[in-house]
Amino acid sequence: MNYIHFVSRITVQNKRNVRQGFRTVTRTRFKGRPTKPLVSRDKIAQAALTIVGEEGYEKLTMSRIARSLGVGTSALYNHVSGKSDLLALVEDAVMEQVECGPLSAVLAGASERTPHGALIEWAVSYRDVCARHAPLVQFIATTPISGAPRTVEMYELVARVLEHAGVARDNIVPRIVALESFIYGSAYDVHAPTDIFEVLPGSQESAPTLMAAQAAFLPAEDAGEPGANPYADEPFRVGLAALLADLAG
């Protein structure tokens, strides 16, 4: 049977099917790549954040991300070079959660906020975000920002607000580092035990001033939110006010 006869027989059969009420099914074979890529840096970052939020940082591996995206692990390496690159990607996604709107508003003159007030709001948000991602803090603190463009944007805003507030350019980076050092430590304080300053029974005489100061501080904190760590919020407010005191005028 030649090709023409073969096609002709198919055509005749299809016409019979139509007359008899049968539906002719045409199968389409899809070729090439999918119209939407299965993997991208943004998709990897979002999958990583989901895993971190549901299972913790200890479960954040390349293979776990690949499973969540429904691809092979090797597919990820077209977008990230390895674990360090992955963490930089996650860092950038995490830094995007920091509230930088007040900083932008001050620079645009679209708000009654002062640079001092905007920096306070930014720092509080930054501390809260870092507290939710405490295992990532060490990586953020010790890794160059060159691979994290959104993080660079955040630092640029902070630098511009500090300059707008009158901080000399040669003192802007030291101020940022000082603020971050305090913010990172305060993020860990959120998870610290509430008895962190307690001493062994019978040893109070070795630190009488500390014990008296603790006793004076804690009663006021007892009126706060039940279960809240007394050493997390109030000390953070006190320290932040001290770091930014010269900008409050």
Secondary structure as the mmCIF struct_conf table of DSSP 4:
data_model
#
loop_
_struct_conf.conf_type_id
_struct_conf.id
_struct_conf.beg_label_comp_id
_struct_conf.beg_label_asym_id
_struct_conf.beg_label_seq_id
_struct_conf.end_label_comp_id
_struct_conf.end_label_asym_id
_struct_conf.end_label_seq_id
HELX_RH_AL_P HELX_RH_AL_P1 TYR A 3 ARG A 19
TURN_TY1_P TURN_TY1_P1 GLN A 20 GLY A 21
HELX_LH_PP_P HELX_LH_PP_P1 PHE A 22 VAL A 25
BEND BEND1 GLY A 32 ARG A 33
BEND BEND2 THR A 35 LYS A 36
BEND BEND3 LEU A 38 LEU A 38
HELX_RH_AL_P HELX_RH_AL_P2 ARG A 41 GLU A 55
HELX_RH_3T_P HELX_RH_3T_P1 TYR A 57 LYS A 59
HELX_RH_AL_P HELX_RH_AL_P3 MET A 62 LEU A 69
TURN_TY1_P TURN_TY1_P2 GLY A 70 GLY A 70
BEND BEND4 VAL A 71 VAL A 71
HELX_RH_AL_P HELX_RH_AL_P4 THR A 73 LEU A 76
TURN_TY1_P TURN_TY1_P3 TYR A 77 HIS A 79
BEND BEND5 GLY A 82 GLY A 82
HELX_RH_AL_P HELX_RH_AL_P5 LYS A 83 MET A 95
TURN_TY1_P TURN_TY1_P4 GLU A 96 GLN A 97
BEND BEND6 VAL A 98 VAL A 98
HELX_RH_AL_P HELX_RH_AL_P6 GLY A 101 ALA A 108
TURN_TY1_P TURN_TY1_P5 GLY A 109 GLY A 109
BEND BEND7 SER A 111 GLU A 112
HELX_RH_AL_P HELX_RH_AL_P7 PRO A 115 ARG A 132
TURN_TY1_P TURN_TY1_P6 HIS A 133 HIS A 133
HELX_RH_AL_P HELX_RH_AL_P8 ALA A 134 THR A 142
BEND BEND8 THR A 143 THR A 143
HELX_RH_3T_P HELX_RH_3T_P2 ILE A 145 GLY A 147
HELX_RH_AL_P HELX_RH_AL_P9 PRO A 149 HIS A 164
TURN_TY1_P TURN_TY1_P7 ALA A 165 GLY A 166
HELX_RH_AL_P HELX_RH_AL_P10 ARG A 169 ASP A 189
TURN_TY1_P TURN_TY1_P8 VAL A 190 HIS A 191
BEND BEND9 ALA A 192 ALA A 192
TURN_TY1_P TURN_TY1_P9 THR A 194 PHE A 197
TURN_TY1_P TURN_TY1_P10 PRO A 201 GLY A 202
HELX_RH_3T_P HELX_RH_3T_P3 GLN A 204 SER A 206
BEND BEND10 ALA A 207 ALA A 207
HELX_RH_AL_P HELX_RH_AL_P11 PRO A 208 GLU A 221
TURN_TY1_P TURN_TY1_P11 ASP A 222 ALA A 223
BEND BEND11 GLY A 224 GLU A 225
TURN_TY1_P TURN_TY1_P12 PRO A 226 GLY A 227
TURN_TY1_P TURN_TY1_P13 PRO A 230 ALA A 232
HELX_RH_AL_P HELX_RH_AL_P12 ASP A 233 LEU A 243
TURN_TY1_P TURN_TY1_P14 LEU A 244 LEU A 244
HELX_RH_3T_P HELX_RH_3T_P4 ALA A 245 LEU A 247
#
